[in-house]
């Protein structure tokens, strides 16, 4: 029985070493207005990798080893070989966000992102869309979530041209970055959380951690925003 968990772990960190924060951020911003949503797919993984531990498979206590044994650290399966996954490929190319959390998914995303011949530098139109997204979020009421009115307003942005699911994944990416988080539920910039089994605000919620818990009163993590977007002078008002 082959240990695919450790195989994907090694490959993932090889791809991670090839991808820079600058390239992932440029892709994310350029993918806001270009229609090429796959450009946004590198940042969620790079954000998660900030604190994702490189580790060998660890069997949970009192668990028997099998192909579908989940790792005690990341919950990826011991013997799950990479297969052609049309749903995951569609998410990468068409939504710009992460469909699920597993070592092989992270690896697949980064590999495809690294294979892009060129990641464009964001244009003024990219910043204009990002301004509108951020201003909509930061105008939310104290107890308002991202899931209803905020989502609807962002969906209406013509230049973004994204449906509800795509907007949700975009906001989830900013959550992984630690930009939209809460005091108790943090992104991945400074703290590792096993996102495969992270808590949800309710049993019926399909939003990913930590933005599932974000409220208007949580505002923006300026430290995280500057870490990711600090090189762009037009965005400095969001961290100063």
ChimeraX attribute file (.defattr): number of C-alpha atoms within 10 A of each C-alpha:
attribute: neighborCount
match mode: 1-to-1
recipient: residues
	/A:1	8
	/A:2	11
	/A:3	16
	/A:4	20
	/A:5	26
	/A:6	19
	/A:7	17
	/A:8	22
	/A:9	21
	/A:10	17
	/A:11	17
	/A:12	22
	/A:13	18
	/A:14	14
	/A:15	19
	/A:16	20
	/A:17	8
	/A:18	10
	/A:19	17
	/A:20	13
	/A:21	17
	/A:22	15
	/A:23	19
	/A:24	25
	/A:25	23
	/A:26	21
	/A:27	25
	/A:28	28
	/A:29	23
	/A:30	24
	/A:31	22
	/A:32	26
	/A:33	24
	/A:34	17
	/A:35	14
	/A:36	16
	/A:37	25
	/A:38	23
	/A:39	30
	/A:40	28
	/A:41	28
	/A:42	30
	/A:43	33
	/A:44	27
	/A:45	23
	/A:46	26
	/A:47	23
	/A:48	26
	/A:49	20
	/A:50	17
	/A:51	15
	/A:52	19
	/A:53	13
	/A:54	13
	/A:55	13
	/A:56	15
	/A:57	22
	/A:58	16
	/A:59	17
	/A:60	14
	/A:61	7
	/A:62	6
	/A:63	9
	/A:64	8
	/A:65	14
	/A:66	13
	/A:67	15
	/A:68	12
	/A:69	19
	/A:70	21
	/A:71	17
	/A:72	14
	/A:73	18
	/A:74	21
	/A:75	22
	/A:76	24
	/A:77	22
	/A:78	24
	/A:79	19
	/A:80	17
	/A:81	15
	/A:82	13
	/A:83	7
	/A:84	8
	/A:85	9
	/A:86	9
	/A:87	9
	/A:88	17
	/A:89	17
	/A:90	13
	/A:91	20
	/A:92	24
	/A:93	17
	/A:94	18
	/A:95	24
	/A:96	27
	/A:97	29
	/A:98	24
	/A:99	16
	/A:100	13
	/A:101	18
	/A:102	19
	/A:103	23
	/A:104	22
	/A:105	22
	/A:106	25
	/A:107	22
	/A:108	20
	/A:109	27
	/A:110	26
	/A:111	19
	/A:112	16
	/A:113	24
	/A:114	19
	/A:115	9
	/A:116	10
	/A:117	7
	/A:118	11
	/A:119	18
	/A:120	15
	/A:121	15
	/A:122	19
	/A:123	13
	/A:124	12
	/A:125	15
	/A:126	20
	/A:127	18
	/A:128	14
	/A:129	19
	/A:130	17
	/A:131	14
	/A:132	15
	/A:133	21
	/A:134	13
	/A:135	13
	/A:136	16
	/A:137	23
	/A:138	17
	/A:139	13
	/A:140	18
	/A:141	13
	/A:142	12
	/A:143	10
	/A:144	17
	/A:145	19
	/A:146	23
	/A:147	18
	/A:148	10
	/A:149	14
	/A:150	19
	/A:151	20
	/A:152	14
	/A:153	13
	/A:154	24
	/A:155	20
	/A:156	13
	/A:157	14
	/A:158	10
	/A:159	15
	/A:160	22
	/A:161	16
	/A:162	21
	/A:163	14
	/A:164	15
	/A:165	14
	/A:166	20
	/A:167	22
	/A:168	22
	/A:169	22
	/A:170	23
	/A:171	24
	/A:172	26
	/A:173	31
	/A:174	21
	/A:175	29
	/A:176	27
	/A:177	29
	/A:178	29
	/A:179	26
	/A:180	30
	/A:181	26
	/A:182	22
	/A:183	8
	/A:184	8
	/A:185	20
	/A:186	23
	/A:187	28
	/A:188	27
	/A:189	22
	/A:190	13
	/A:191	13
	/A:192	15
	/A:193	20
	/A:194	17
	/A:195	19
	/A:196	15
	/A:197	11
	/A:198	11
	/A:199	16
	/A:200	16
	/A:201	15
	/A:202	10
	/A:203	7
	/A:204	7
	/A:205	10
	/A:206	11
	/A:207	19
	/A:208	25
	/A:209	26
	/A:210	28
	/A:211	28
	/A:212	24
	/A:213	23
	/A:214	25
	/A:215	20
	/A:216	19
	/A:217	15
	/A:218	17
	/A:219	18
	/A:220	20
	/A:221	18
	/A:222	18
	/A:223	15
	/A:224	20
	/A:225	20
	/A:226	18
	/A:227	15
	/A:228	21
	/A:229	19
	/A:230	16
	/A:231	11
	/A:232	11
	/A:233	8
	/A:234	13
	/A:235	16
	/A:236	14
	/A:237	9
	/A:238	18
	/A:239	15
	/A:240	9
